[in-house]
Amino acid sequence: MTKLKKMLKENFNVVSMSNDVQLIKISEYPSQKIEKLKSIFWESSVKTDFESEKKKSEFEYKYFDFYVKYFPHLSFAIESDNHPIGYLLGADQTTPYLDQLEMQKYVAEFEDIFATYPAHFHINLSENARGKGCGQIALQELFKILTDQNCPGVHVITALEHPSQKFYEKNGLAPLKTMKISATQIVILVKSL
Ligand SMILES: CC(C)(COP(=O)(O)OP(=O)(O)OC[C@H]1O[C@@H](n2cnc3c(N)ncnc32)[C@H](O)[C@@H]1OP(=O)(O)O)[C@@H](O)C(=O)NCCC(=O)NCCS
């Protein structure tokens, strides 16, 4: 690590991984830039219809603010050339937070897997930032951070054959179990760290 990168990491909560891709802790992020991350969140969300504003806020909390609150050391804005292009929200534990995450019924089925692969994450990039290698750079950095803190493994749950499944597999996650929930087939992918 160069002296400049080391200084940035220690003093400004910035992880500089390449010349133009950086992870910046959201807990240190200016509020107008957080708004940009939230707009990327809603751009990428499959769920957009809510019966009330309260339900909408609860959804945003569950998939975004929750991570910044409980895992500030793993919740990052992804920047390229000093502009927010996405976010990566990590959690180094899952089981103790199941109630708060209000996960779905299927999570109980996967619970035994969380002992070996306790970490999970959510990643989203704005549309014009995709396909340029930024997601992979960011995710590999999260894996390094989790490895450094002796986390044994990571999992991610998605709809089977969702386009992101290929991305996860390129990043070393392998499908372990599938399950049908209503009409949707879901898959849990895992990786030892
Ligand atoms: C999924 C996502 C985070 C990937 O980040 P990215 O920067 O676009 O991906 P990268 O450019 O780093 O790709 C890394 C590898 O994964 C592959 N990959 C990435 N997205 C892919 C996709 N949708 N379909 C197939 N392969 C994909 C790339 O081809 C690349 O492989 P290669 O090294 O052989 O070329 C990003 O595309 C995104 O935010 N998508 C929309 C939201 C989403 O699906 N989020 C995750 C689930 S909620």
The ligand as an SDF file (V2000), in Angstrom:
LIG
                    3D

 48 50  0  0  0  0  0  0  0  0999 V2000
  -24.4650   -6.5210  -10.2550 C   0  0  0  0  0  0  0  0  0  0  0  0
  -23.5000   -5.3150  -10.2360 C   0  0  0  0  0  0  0  0  0  0  0  0
  -23.2340   -4.8640   -8.8200 C   0  0  0  0  0  0  0  0  0  0  0  0
  -22.1650   -5.7810  -10.8840 C   0  0  0  0  0  0  0  0  0  0  0  0
  -21.2270   -4.7200  -10.8740 O   0  0  0  0  0  0  0  0  0  0  0  0
  -20.4880   -4.3420  -12.2570 P   0  0  0  0  0  0  0  0  0  0  0  0
  -19.4800   -3.3020  -11.9850 O   0  0  0  0  0  0  0  0  0  0  0  0
  -21.5300   -4.0540  -13.2740 O   0  0  0  0  0  0  0  0  0  0  0  0
  -19.7740   -5.7230  -12.6070 O   0  0  0  0  0  0  0  0  0  0  0  0
  -18.2870   -5.8980  -13.1120 P   0  0  0  0  0  0  0  0  0  0  0  0
  -18.0900   -5.0460  -14.3100 O   0  0  0  0  0  0  0  0  0  0  0  0
  -17.3440   -5.6970  -11.9690 O   0  0  0  0  0  0  0  0  0  0  0  0
  -18.3040   -7.4250  -13.5430 O   0  0  0  0  0  0  0  0  0  0  0  0
  -17.4720   -8.4180  -12.9740 C   0  0  0  0  0  0  0  0  0  0  0  0
  -17.7370   -9.7210  -13.7250 C   0  0  0  0  0  0  0  0  0  0  0  0
  -19.1080  -10.1170  -13.5050 O   0  0  0  0  0  0  0  0  0  0  0  0
  -19.7920  -10.2300  -14.7570 C   0  0  0  0  0  0  0  0  0  0  0  0
  -21.1190   -9.6120  -14.6470 N   0  0  0  0  0  0  0  0  0  0  0  0
  -21.4370   -8.4690  -14.0140 C   0  0  0  0  0  0  0  0  0  0  0  0
  -22.7670   -8.2000  -14.1440 N   0  0  0  0  0  0  0  0  0  0  0  0
  -23.2550   -9.2040  -14.9130 C   0  0  0  0  0  0  0  0  0  0  0  0
  -24.5350   -9.4800  -15.4130 C   0  0  0  0  0  0  0  0  0  0  0  0
  -25.5940   -8.6820  -15.1590 N   0  0  0  0  0  0  0  0  0  0  0  0
  -24.7020  -10.6010  -16.1850 N   0  0  0  0  0  0  0  0  0  0  0  0
  -23.6490  -11.4290  -16.4550 C   0  0  0  0  0  0  0  0  0  0  0  0
  -22.3910  -11.2030  -15.9900 N   0  0  0  0  0  0  0  0  0  0  0  0
  -22.2130  -10.1030  -15.2390 C   0  0  0  0  0  0  0  0  0  0  0  0
  -18.9660   -9.4100  -15.7400 C   0  0  0  0  0  0  0  0  0  0  0  0
  -19.1370   -9.8690  -17.0690 O   0  0  0  0  0  0  0  0  0  0  0  0
  -17.5590   -9.5860  -15.2250 C   0  0  0  0  0  0  0  0  0  0  0  0
  -17.0260  -10.8080  -15.7090 O   0  0  0  0  0  0  0  0  0  0  0  0
  -15.6390  -10.8250  -16.5460 P   0  0  0  0  0  0  0  0  0  0  0  0
  -14.5920  -10.4370  -15.5610 O   0  0  0  0  0  0  0  0  0  0  0  0
  -15.5340  -12.2210  -17.0340 O   0  0  0  0  0  0  0  0  0  0  0  0
  -15.8160   -9.8190  -17.6170 O   0  0  0  0  0  0  0  0  0  0  0  0
  -24.0440   -4.1370  -11.0900 C   0  0  0  0  0  0  0  0  0  0  0  0
  -24.0820   -4.4980  -12.4510 O   0  0  0  0  0  0  0  0  0  0  0  0
  -25.4320   -3.6790  -10.6340 C   0  0  0  0  0  0  0  0  0  0  0  0
  -25.5320   -2.8620   -9.7310 O   0  0  0  0  0  0  0  0  0  0  0  0
  -26.4910   -4.2200  -11.2820 N   0  0  0  0  0  0  0  0  0  0  0  0
  -27.8750   -3.8560  -11.0050 C   0  0  0  0  0  0  0  0  0  0  0  0
  -28.3530   -4.1310   -9.6140 C   0  0  0  0  0  0  0  0  0  0  0  0
  -28.0740   -5.5270   -9.1230 C   0  0  0  0  0  0  0  0  0  0  0  0
  -28.3030   -6.5230   -9.8140 O   0  0  0  0  0  0  0  0  0  0  0  0
  -27.5810   -5.6170   -7.8870 N   0  0  0  0  0  0  0  0  0  0  0  0
  -27.2720   -6.8230   -7.1990 C   0  0  0  0  0  0  0  0  0  0  0  0
  -28.4630   -7.5840   -6.6840 C   0  0  0  0  0  0  0  0  0  0  0  0
  -29.6560   -6.7020   -5.8390 S   0  0  0  0  0  0  0  0  0  0  0  0
  1  2  1  0
  2  3  1  0
  2  4  1  0
  2 36  1  0
  4  5  1  0
  5  6  1  0
  6  7  2  0
  6  8  1  0
  6  9  1  0
  9 10  1  0
 10 11  2  0
 10 12  1  0
 10 13  1  0
 13 14  1  0
 14 15  1  0
 15 16  1  0
 15 30  1  0
 16 17  1  0
 17 18  1  0
 17 28  1  0
 18 19  1  0
 18 27  1  0
 19 20  2  0
 20 21  1  0
 21 22  1  0
 21 27  2  0
 22 23  1  0
 22 24  2  0
 24 25  1  0
 25 26  2  0
 26 27  1  0
 28 29  1  0
 28 30  1  0
 30 31  1  0
 31 32  1  0
 32 33  2  0
 32 34  1  0
 32 35  1  0
 36 37  1  0
 36 38  1  0
 38 39  2  0
 38 40  1  0
 40 41  1  0
 41 42  1  0
 42 43  1  0
 43 44  2  0
 43 45  1  0
 45 46  1  0
 46 47  1  0
 47 48  1  0
M  END
$$$$
